[in-house]
Amino acid sequence: MGAPTQELSKLSRAKSNCIRFQESERVRLDEEAQAVVEQVTQAMREADQAKLALAGAEERATAAEKRAEEAERRAEAAEKKAEKAEADAVKAREAADSERVLRRTSSELVSQLTARVAKLEKEVEALRADLEVARGENTQLERLRIGAEVLVNELQVPQPDGTTTLEARLLSISNRFGALRRESFEAGVFWTLVMEQTHYGDSLDLEGFVVPHFWSTSAYRTSPWIRR
């Protein structure tokens, strides 16, 4: 009985040792598994953080790229503004040069216009003086015209046929003077003959007088004082 008991005791101890070993191995494996799980979890967290960091980096890279594009656009706009400013500066210089030329030209024109105005003022003064003289002459001519019109009306100068002006009547004054002289002469002859006939009676031969024009006048034909 002693040997089997010893064997059983050995087996029991071996079994106990095996169980303890298995338990320790299980614990160790559990601990290792737990460590692996923790490592995996940590790795996953780190991976997530890495993903987040990568996403942030990508966002920052995108933002940086956008900022770079915006900076490039601003640079292009600034370059265009610089070109425009340069063109404006050229135009401003040209305008300044044109303004200087215009000022010189304007100054010359002002001088010329001033001289021209002074000359025109003198001409205006001369024209005013001539106008005053012309007005005086016109007044005198108007008086002469009125006097001439009164004269031709008093002399009963007829208006020549086909004319309507006072000048035509004035030109006919000489004819009117001749007619008046003839009428005056005829009137003198008429009254002389009347006086002679009343004095001498029928013994005076009136038709023997050489006054041929008088015998055709209306004074002779219509006079009641001359006996025929």
Backbone as CSV, one residue per row, in Angstrom:
resi,resn,N_x,N_y,N_z,CA_x,CA_y,CA_z,C_x,C_y,C_z
1,MET,0.843,-1.193,0.000,0.000,0.000,0.000,0.855,1.210,0.000
2,GLY,2.059,1.018,0.459,2.889,2.225,0.541,3.284,2.732,-0.816
3,ALA,3.580,1.830,-1.706,4.014,2.298,-3.048,2.890,2.940,-3.821
4,PRO,1.708,2.372,-3.869,0.628,3.044,-4.590,0.275,4.365,-3.971
5,THR,0.362,4.394,-2.679,0.021,5.669,-2.031,1.017,6.720,-2.410
6,GLN,2.221,6.304,-2.455,3.251,7.267,-2.859,3.027,7.718,-4.310
7,GLU,2.661,6.717,-5.116,2.424,7.056,-6.516,1.255,8.008,-6.638
8,LEU,0.222,7.694,-5.849,-0.946,8.578,-5.888,-0.589,9.955,-5.360
9,SER,0.240,9.931,-4.343,0.639,11.229,-3.787,1.445,12.003,-4.809
10,LYS,2.332,11.253,-5.532,3.116,11.919,-6.577,2.212,12.434,-7.684
11,LEU,1.269,11.567,-8.045,0.346,11.992,-9.117,-0.482,13.190,-8.672
12,SER,-0.877,13.118,-7.367,-1.684,14.226,-6.856,-0.880,15.514,-6.849
13,ARG,0.379,15.346,-6.433,1.213,16.552,-6.424,1.480,17.023,-7.850
14,ALA,1.695,16.054,-8.727,1.942,16.437,-10.122,0.710,17.119,-10.711
15,LYS,-0.463,16.544,-10.357,-1.702,17.142,-10.862,-1.876,18.541,-10.312
16,SER,-1.560,18.637,-8.993,-1.703,19.972,-8.378,-0.740,20.954,-9.031
17,ASN,0.488,20.417,-9.232,1.469,21.290,-9.896,1.013,21.657,-11.307
18,CYS,0.441,20.658,-11.949,-0.042,20.927,-13.326,-1.169,21.938,-13.300
19,ILE,-2.059,21.759,-12.307,-3.190,22.707,-12.227,-2.685,24.110,-11.924
20,ARG,-1.720,24.145,-10.963,-1.182,25.461,-10.630,-0.471,26.067,-11.840
21,PHE,0.248,25.183,-12.564,0.948,25.681,-13.757,-0.052,26.193,-14.800
22,GLN,-1.100,25.394,-14.988,-2.122,25.802,-15.953,-2.781,27.110,-15.521
23,GLU,-3.016,27.164,-14.176,-3.657,28.390,-13.665,-2.750,29.583,-13.862
24,SER,-1.458,29.320,-13.542,-0.515,30.437,-13.713,-0.365,30.809,-15.186
25,GLU,-0.373,29.739,-16.031,-0.276,30.009,-17.462,-1.529,30.742,-17.962
26,ARG,-2.677,30.313,-17.426,-3.919,30.986,-17.829,-3.886,32.446,-17.419
27,VAL,-3.411,32.629,-16.144,-3.332,34.013,-15.659,-2.364,34.809,-16.517
28,ARG,-1.211,34.125,-16.811,-0.210,34.819,-17.621,-0.760,35.126,-19.003
29,LEU,-1.435,34.101,-19.571,-2.002,34.320,-20.909,-3.088,35.393,-20.881
30,ASP,-3.894,35.335,-19.761,-4.919,36.384,-19.639,-4.278,37.763,-19.553
31,GLU,-3.200,37.790,-18.747,-2.522,39.080,-18.614,-1.920,39.515,-19.945
32,GLU,-1.309,38.514,-20.630,-0.739,38.865,-21.935,-1.839,39.284,-22.916
33,ALA,-2.963,38.543,-22.861,-4.079,38.893,-23.745,-4.614,40.278,-23.409
34,GLN,-4.709,40.513,-22.059,-5.181,41.835,-21.642,-4.224,42.919,-22.112
35,ALA,-2.925,42.597,-22.004,-1.926,43.569,-22.455,-2.038,43.788,-23.958
36,VAL,-2.247,42.631,-24.673,-2.394,42.766,-26.130,-3.628,43.589,-26.476
37,VAL,-4.736,43.282,-25.701,-5.970,44.053,-25.952,-5.731,45.526,-25.686
38,GLU,-5.049,45.788,-24.562,-4.763,47.187,-24.249,-3.877,47.817,-25.322
39,GLN,-2.884,47.029,-25.793,-2.017,47.548,-26.845,-2.807,47.815,-28.129
40,VAL,-3.708,46.820,-28.419,-4.530,47.004,-29.624,-5.425,48.225,-29.476
41,THR,-6.023,48.326,-28.246,-6.891,49.491,-27.998,-6.099,50.787,-28.115
42,GLN,-4.889,50.768,-27.518,-4.039,51.956,-27.605,-3.660,52.241,-29.046
43,ALA,-3.360,51.121,-29.766,-3.002,51.299,-31.176,-4.182,51.866,-31.966
44,MET,-5.396,51.358,-31.622,-6.578,51.873,-32.313,-6.801,53.348,-31.984
45,ARG,-6.605,53.662,-30.654,-6.748,55.074,-30.289,-5.713,55.924,-31.013
46,GLU,-4.487,55.396,-31.050,-3.443,56.141,-31.752,-3.759,56.252,-33.243
47,ALA,-4.333,55.124,-33.786,-4.713,55.169,-35.201,-5.799,56.213,-35.435
48,ASP,-6.796,56.224,-34.489,-7.852,57.238,-34.615,-7.269,58.643,-34.510
49,GLN,-6.367,58.804,-33.534,-5.731,60.111,-33.393,-4.923,60.461,-34.636
50,ALA,-4.259,59.386,-35.165,-3.486,59.625,-36.384,-4.405,60.022,-37.534
51,LYS,-5.578,59.310,-37.603,-6.546,59.670,-38.646,-7.030,61.101,-38.468
52,LEU,-7.347,61.431,-37.179,-7.791,62.801,-36.914,-6.700,63.803,-37.265
53,ALA,-5.463,63.426,-36.861,-4.349,64.322,-37.178,-4.170,64.445,-38.683
54,LEU,-4.321,63.269,-39.380,-4.197,63.299,-40.837,-5.299,64.149,-41.458
55,ALA,-6.548,63.967,-40.928,-7.653,64.775,-41.446,-7.392,66.257,-41.193
56,GLY,-6.905,66.563,-39.963,-6.581,67.958,-39.668,-5.474,68.476,-40.561
57,ALA,-4.471,67.577,-40.782,-3.377,67.985,-41.661,-3.882,68.222,-43.075
58,GLU,-4.787,67.320,-43.526,-5.354,67.512,-44.858,-6.154,68.810,-44.933
59,GLU,-6.958,69.043,-43.860,-7.717,70.297,-43.844,-6.788,71.499,-43.854
60,ARG,-5.721,71.388,-43.011,-4.773,72.501,-42.983,-4.070,72.653,-44.328
61,ALA,-3.769,71.486,-44.950,-3.128,71.545,-46.267,-4.070,72.172,-47.293
62,THR,-5.372,71.763,-47.228,-6.362,72.345,-48.143,-6.498,73.845,-47.907
63,ALA,-6.572,74.204,-46.588,-6.675,75.631,-46.266,-5.431,76.378,-46.729
64,ALA,-4.263,75.726,-46.518,-3.026,76.369,-46.966,-3.010,76.516,-48.479
65,GLU,-3.514,75.480,-49.175,-3.573,75.555,-50.636,-4.518,76.665,-51.084
66,LYS,-5.673,76.746,-50.374,-6.611,77.820,-50.701,-5.987,79.182,-50.434
67,ARG,-5.277,79.272,-49.270,-4.619,80.543,-48.975,-3.560,80.861,-50.021
68,ALA,-2.874,79.812,-50.482,-1.863,80.027,-51.520,-2.520,80.509,-52.814
69,GLU,-3.657,79.868,-53.174,-4.374,80.303,-54.371,-4.880,81.736,-54.216
70,GLU,-5.434,82.028,-53.008,-5.911,83.390,-52.756,-4.762,84.389,-52.826
71,ALA,-3.612,83.972,-52.248,-2.441,84.847,-52.310,-1.998,85.052,-53.750
72,GLU,-2.077,83.972,-54.556,-1.705,84.095,-55.965,-2.660,85.029,-56.700
73,ARG,-3.986,84.869,-56.403,-4.957,85.769,-57.030,-4.714,87.212,-56.599
74,ARG,-4.422,87.387,-55.304,-4.131,88.737,-54.832,-2.879,89.295,-55.494
75,ALA,-1.900,88.409,-55.668,-0.673,88.857,-56.334,-0.972,89.278,-57.772
76,GLU,-1.809,88.457,-58.471,-2.184,88.818,-59.837,-2.964,90.129,-59.859
77,ALA,-3.922,90.265,-58.890,-4.686,91.513,-58.822,-3.771,92.693,-58.521
78,ALA,-2.817,92.466,-57.598,-1.875,93.538,-57.273,-1.022,93.894,-58.484
79,GLU,-0.643,92.865,-59.254,0.145,93.124,-60.460,-0.663,93.922,-61.476
80,LYS,-1.952,93.525,-61.625,-2.809,94.276,-62.538,-3.002,95.709,-62.061
81,LYS,-3.194,95.857,-60.725,-3.328,97.209,-60.182,-2.062,98.016,-60.413
82,ALA,-0.921,97.339,-60.254,0.346,98.036,-60.491,0.456,98.463,-61.951
83,GLU,0.065,97.555,-62.873,0.093,97.911,-64.294,-0.860,99.067,-64.582
84,LYS,-2.074,98.976,-63.976,-3.042,100.059,-64.179,-2.521,101.368,-63.590
85,ALA,-1.913,101.261,-62.393,-1.361,102.465,-61.773,-0.259,103.061,-62.642
86,GLU,0.557,102.189,-63.239,1.615,102.677,-64.126,1.019,103.351,-65.356
87,ALA,-0.034,102.690,-65.928,-0.698,103.301,-67.084,-1.333,104.634,-66.697
88,ASP,-1.973,104.665,-65.501,-2.563,105.925,-65.039,-1.492,106.987,-64.830
89,ALA,-0.338,106.552,-64.324,0.753,107.505,-64.125,1.221,108.070,-65.464
90,VAL,1.304,107.180,-66.481,1.694,107.648,-67.819,0.662,108.641,-68.351
91,LYS,-0.632,108.279,-68.180,-1.688,109.189,-68.631,-1.639,110.503,-67.869
92,ALA,-1.368,110.402,-66.555,-1.292,111.623,-65.748,-0.146,112.509,-66.220
93,ARG,1.005,111.869,-66.531,2.128,112.661,-67.045,1.773,113.294,-68.384
94,GLU,1.126,112.494,-69.255,0.714,113.054,-70.546,-0.289,114.185,-70.354
95,ALA,-1.252,113.979,-69.405,-2.233,115.038,-69.135,-1.554,116.285,-68.583
96,ALA,-0.556,116.064,-67.703,0.171,117.211,-67.150,0.915,117.955,-68.255
97,ASP,1.551,117.172,-69.159,2.241,117.816,-70.283,1.245,118.574,-71.158
98,SER,0.097,117.921,-71.430,-0.929,118.589,-72.243,-1.446,119.840,-71.549
99,GLU,-1.611,119.748,-70.216,-2.102,120.910,-69.471,-1.096,122.052,-69.524
100,ARG,0.203,121.703,-69.412,1.216,122.761,-69.514,1.183,123.407,-70.890
101,VAL,1.073,122.545,-71.927,0.985,123.095,-73.286,-0.270,123.937,-73.433
102,LEU,-1.390,123.419,-72.865,-2.651,124.152,-72.952,-2.568,125.481,-72.219
103,ARG,-1.887,125.469,-71.072,-1.745,126.725,-70.336,-0.946,127.739,-71.135
104,ARG,0.157,127.245,-71.746,0.942,128.173,-72.567,0.100,128.686,-73.732
105,THR,-0.609,127.740,-74.381,-1.457,128.146,-75.506,-2.562,129.086,-75.045
106,SER,-3.169,128.760,-73.874,-4.234,129.613,-73.345,-3.704,131.002,-73.028
107,SER,-2.503,131.047,-72.466,-1.911,132.348,-72.160,-1.696,133.157,-73.428
108,GLU,-1.191,132.473,-74.468,-0.999,133.170,-75.739,-2.337,133.615,-76.322
109,LEU,-3.341,132.704,-76.238,-4.663,133.067,-76.762,-5.269,134.226,-75.981
110,VAL,-5.077,134.209,-74.649,-5.608,135.302,-73.830,-4.959,136.622,-74.231
111,SER,-3.646,136.577,-74.458,-2.956,137.797,-74.882,-3.490,138.273,-76.230
112,GLN,-3.635,137.316,-77.166,-4.154,137.686,-78.480,-5.576,138.219,-78.386
113,LEU,-6.413,137.516,-77.570,-7.796,137.963,-77.423,-7.874,139.321,-76.741
114,THR,-6.980,139.552,-75.767,-6.966,140.855,-75.099,-6.645,141.959,-76.091
115,ALA,-5.619,141.698,-76.923,-5.273,142.684,-77.946,-6.422,142.865,-78.933
116,ARG,-7.057,141.735,-79.306,-8.180,141.807,-80.243,-9.343,142.580,-79.640
117,VAL,-9.615,142.329,-78.348,-10.709,143.038,-77.673,-10.424,144.532,-77.615
118,ALA,-9.164,144.873,-77.297,-8.807,146.292,-77.258,-9.003,146.936,-78.631
119,LYS,-8.581,146.202,-79.683,-8.756,146.718,-81.039,-10.233,146.865,-81.381
120,LEU,-11.030,145.835,-80.987,-12.468,145.894,-81.258,-13.132,147.030,-80.483
121,GLU,-12.666,147.263,-79.253,-13.227,148.377,-78.484,-12.967,149.706,-79.189
122,LYS,-11.737,149.845,-79.729,-11.442,151.069,-80.475,-12.333,151.169,-81.714
123,GLU,-12.502,150.022,-82.407,-13.368,150.033,-83.587,-14.808,150.363,-83.211
124,VAL,-15.255,149.824,-82.050,-16.617,150.121,-81.595,-16.770,151.604,-81.294
125,GLU,-15.753,152.180,-80.635,-15.809,153.614,-80.351,-15.873,154.415,-81.647
126,ALA,-15.043,153.990,-82.629,-15.068,154.687,-83.919,-16.429,154.533,-84.593
127,LEU,-16.995,153.302,-84.513,-18.311,153.080,-85.113,-19.391,153.891,-84.401
128,ARG,-19.257,154.012,-83.073,-20.224,154.832,-82.347,-20.148,156.289,-82.792
129,ALA,-18.887,156.762,-82.951,-18.734,158.138,-83.432,-19.334,158.287,-84.832
130,ASP,-19.034,157.292,-85.717,-19.616,157.337,-87.065,-21.136,157.262,-87.005
131,LEU,-21.654,156.463,-86.035,-23.102,156.348,-85.901,-23.721,157.674,-85.487
132,GLU,-23.049,158.358,-84.556,-23.565,159.664,-84.147,-23.570,160.633,-85.325
133,VAL,-22.464,160.599,-86.104,-22.408,161.466,-87.289,-23.510,161.089,-88.271
134,ALA,-23.671,159.753,-88.472,-24.702,159.293,-89.404,-26.095,159.681,-88.914
135,ARG,-26.288,159.596,-87.575,-27.589,160.007,-87.043,-27.842,161.484,-87.304
136,GLY,-26.765,162.297,-87.091,-26.919,163.722,-87.383,-27.221,163.959,-88.849
137,GLU,-26.455,163.246,-89.721,-26.702,163.390,-91.154,-28.089,162.879,-91.518
138,ASN,-28.495,161.780,-90.865,-29.818,161.241,-91.152,-30.908,162.223,-90.736
139,THR,-30.691,162.866,-89.563,-31.657,163.873,-89.116,-31.725,165.028,-90.106
140,GLN,-30.533,165.459,-90.562,-30.497,166.549,-91.533,-31.166,166.135,-92.842
141,LEU,-30.866,164.883,-93.272,-31.486,164.393,-94.503,-32.996,164.275,-94.353
142,GLU,-33.439,163.853,-93.149,-34.876,163.750,-92.923,-35.528,165.126,-92.992
143,ARG,-34.834,166.123,-92.422,-35.370,167.487,-92.508,-35.419,167.965,-93.958
144,LEU,-34.331,167.661,-94.698,-34.320,168.045,-96.111,-35.433,167.338,-96.881
145,ARG,-35.641,166.030,-96.524,-36.699,165.294,-97.219,-38.061,165.905,-96.940
146,ILE,-38.281,166.253,-95.645,-39.568,166.863,-95.289,-39.733,168.203,-96.000
147,GLY,-38.612,168.997,-96.012,-38.684,170.286,-96.705,-38.952,170.119,-98.188
148,ALA,-38.266,169.107,-98.791,-38.483,168.866,-100.218,-39.911,168.420,-100.482
149,GLU,-40.451,167.576,-99.578,-41.824,167.116,-99.766,-42.809,168.274,-99.648
150,VAL,-42.555,169.165,-98.662,-43.414,170.347,-98.526,-43.321,171.214,-99.781
151,LEU,-42.076,171.349,-100.305,-41.861,172.176,-101.489,-42.624,171.635,-102.694
152,VAL,-42.471,170.314,-102.953,-43.149,169.764,-104.131,-44.658,169.787,-103.953
153,ASN,-45.122,169.671,-102.692,-46.565,169.763,-102.467,-47.066,171.184,-102.686
154,GLU,-46.271,172.162,-102.197,-46.666,173.558,-102.394,-46.658,173.928,-103.874
155,LEU,-45.648,173.414,-104.587,-45.554,173.711,-106.018,-46.494,172.852,-106.846
156,GLN,-47.157,171.885,-106.177,-48.083,170.987,-106.869,-47.389,170.251,-108.016
157,VAL,-46.178,169.745,-107.686,-45.433,168.985,-108.691,-46.079,167.616,-108.820
158,PRO,-46.529,167.242,-109.998,-47.195,165.941,-110.154,-46.187,164.794,-110.075
159,GLN,-46.700,163.636,-109.706,-45.862,162.431,-109.667,-45.729,161.898,-111.086
160,PRO,-44.494,161.781,-111.602,-44.336,161.259,-112.966,-44.921,159.856,-113.079
161,ASP,-45.416,159.566,-114.268,-46.014,158.248,-114.502,-44.980,157.148,-114.311
162,GLY,-45.397,156.095,-113.656,-44.512,154.944,-113.458,-43.532,155.115,-112.321
163,THR,-43.652,156.192,-111.503,-42.736,156.418,-110.376,-43.547,156.607,-109.108
164,THR,-42.878,156.352,-107.970,-43.540,156.524,-106.669,-42.644,157.229,-105.661
165,THR,-41.446,157.645,-106.065,-40.493,158.203,-105.113,-40.535,159.723,-105.129
166,LEU,-40.044,160.291,-104.031,-39.934,161.743,-103.926,-38.871,162.274,-104.871
167,GLU,-37.843,161.456,-105.126,-36.762,161.888,-106.014,-37.290,162.201,-107.410
168,ALA,-38.229,161.379,-107.883,-38.795,161.626,-109.214,-39.547,162.953,-109.249
169,ARG,-40.259,163.259,-108.166,-40.977,164.540,-108.118,-40.006,165.711,-108.056
170,LEU,-38.878,165.521,-107.306,-37.878,166.587,-107.237,-37.259,166.840,-108.607
171,LEU,-37.018,165.743,-109.350,-36.462,165.919,-110.692,-37.448,166.624,-111.630
172,SER,-38.731,166.578,-111.277,-39.753,167.227,-112.121,-39.987,168.680,-111.737
173,ILE,-39.242,169.184,-110.712,-39.452,170.575,-110.276,-39.115,171.552,-111.398
174,SER,-38.020,171.251,-112.135,-37.637,172.175,-113.218,-38.755,172.284,-114.247
175,ASN,-39.382,171.134,-114.550,-40.511,171.189,-115.481,-41.661,172.002,-114.893
176,ARG,-41.854,171.824,-113.573,-42.933,172.570,-112.926,-42.625,174.061,-112.922
177,PHE,-41.347,174.422,-112.695,-40.967,175.839,-112.746,-41.233,176.412,-114.133
178,GLY,-40.888,175.635,-115.174,-41.155,176.106,-116.534,-42.636,176.314,-116.763
179,ALA,-43.445,175.349,-116.263,-44.889,175.483,-116.430,-45.411,176.693,-115.672
180,LEU,-44.873,176.922,-114.453,-45.318,178.086,-113.676,-44.919,179.394,-114.364
181,ARG,-43.701,179.396,-114.949,-43.293,180.609,-115.666,-44.220,180.868,-116.852
182,ARG,-44.555,179.793,-117.565,-45.461,179.965,-118.697,-46.831,180.440,-118.223
183,GLU,-47.317,179.836,-117.135,-48.626,180.258,-116.624,-48.588,181.710,-116.157
184,SER,-47.457,182.092,-115.513,-47.334,183.489,-115.067,-47.311,184.443,-116.264
185,PHE,-46.542,184.032,-117.283,-46.486,184.862,-118.484,-47.854,184.962,-119.144
186,GLU,-48.524,183.811,-119.236,-49.844,183.806,-119.860,-50.825,184.642,-119.060
187,ALA,-50.720,184.568,-117.730,-51.623,185.388,-116.911,-51.345,186.871,-117.124
188,GLY,-50.041,187.229,-117.217,-49.709,188.643,-117.456,-50.237,189.119,-118.797
189,VAL,-50.026,188.271,-119.810,-50.541,188.625,-121.136,-52.054,188.729,-121.107
190,PHE,-52.671,187.771,-120.402,-54.127,187.753,-120.330,-54.662,189.057,-119.743
191,TRP,-54.138,189.434,-118.599,-54.660,190.649,-117.961,-54.275,191.914,-118.741
192,THR,-53.150,191.881,-119.418,-52.784,193.034,-120.264,-53.766,193.181,-121.407
193,LEU,-54.082,192.072,-122.053,-55.035,192.117,-123.159,-56.417,192.527,-122.684
194,VAL,-56.772,192.015,-121.492,-58.079,192.406,-120.957,-58.133,193.917,-120.754
195,MET,-57.075,194.473,-120.165,-57.048,195.915,-119.921,-57.049,196.691,-121.233
196,GLU,-56.270,196.215,-122.211,-56.205,196.912,-123.494,-57.536,196.853,-124.217
197,GLN,-58.187,195.717,-124.165,-59.458,195.589,-124.874,-60.540,196.440,-124.235
198,THR,-60.515,196.511,-122.913,-61.512,197.366,-122.259,-61.257,198.839,-122.573
199,HIS,-60.030,199.203,-122.930,-59.705,200.601,-123.215,-59.949,200.946,-124.679
200,TYR,-59.510,200.050,-125.595,-59.617,200.342,-127.014,-60.864,199.755,-127.653
201,GLY,-61.463,198.819,-127.013,-62.679,198.256,-127.576,-62.373,197.341,-128.734
202,ASP,-63.301,197.360,-129.731,-63.165,196.428,-130.852,-62.084,196.844,-131.829
203,SER,-61.561,198.068,-131.683,-60.527,198.507,-132.621,-59.200,197.796,-132.387
204,LEU,-59.098,197.078,-131.277,-57.846,196.373,-130.962,-57.949,194.933,-131.450
205,ASP,-57.061,194.634,-132.419,-57.040,193.274,-132.977,-56.128,192.414,-132.118
206,LEU,-56.753,191.686,-131.183,-55.941,190.889,-130.258,-55.240,189.736,-130.954
207,GLU,-55.903,189.192,-131.979,-55.300,188.038,-132.622,-54.123,188.427,-133.490
208,GLY,-53.911,189.732,-133.680,-52.761,190.173,-134.450,-51.476,190.129,-133.652
209,PHE,-51.616,190.063,-132.336,-50.410,189.951,-131.510,-49.764,188.588,-131.725
210,VAL,-48.469,188.612,-131.721,-47.745,187.349,-131.936,-47.578,186.643,-130.582
211,VAL,-48.662,186.059,-130.129,-48.628,185.243,-128.903,-49.375,183.955,-129.238
212,PRO,-48.831,183.165,-130.127,-49.589,182.005,-130.620,-49.937,181.018,-129.522
213,HIS,-49.075,180.878,-128.520,-49.363,179.889,-127.478,-50.556,180.310,-126.639
214,PHE,-50.734,181.614,-126.468,-51.797,182.087,-125.594,-53.167,181.765,-126.151
215,TRP,-53.294,181.782,-127.473,-54.618,181.570,-128.058,-55.126,180.145,-127.844
216,SER,-54.221,179.263,-127.522,-54.665,177.884,-127.267,-54.859,177.598,-125.792
217,THR,-54.630,178.604,-124.947,-54.752,178.368,-123.513,-56.203,178.421,-123.101
218,SER,-56.465,177.798,-121.953,-57.832,177.796,-121.423,-58.222,179.174,-120.926
219,ALA,-57.221,180.001,-120.537,-57.536,181.352,-120.055,-58.182,182.174,-121.149
220,TYR,-57.671,182.039,-122.387,-58.242,182.789,-123.501,-59.592,182.224,-123.903
221,ARG,-59.686,180.907,-123.943,-60.911,180.301,-124.426,-62.073,180.494,-123.469
222,THR,-61.806,180.580,-122.172,-62.894,180.647,-121.192,-63.076,182.028,-120.588
223,SER,-62.224,183.001,-120.929,-62.321,184.313,-120.292,-63.549,185.064,-120.802
224,PRO,-64.367,185.621,-119.873,-65.535,186.418,-120.292,-65.161,187.860,-120.633
225,TRP,-63.893,188.234,-120.374,-63.474,189.625,-120.579,-62.994,189.889,-121.989
226,ILE,-62.710,188.846,-122.728,-62.192,189.040,-124.082,-63.319,188.792,-125.068
227,ARG,-63.533,189.864,-125.933,-64.558,189.733,-126.963,-63.909,189.190,-128.211
228,ARG,-64.566,188.204,-128.813,-64.001,187.558,-129.990,-64.791,187.965,-131.203
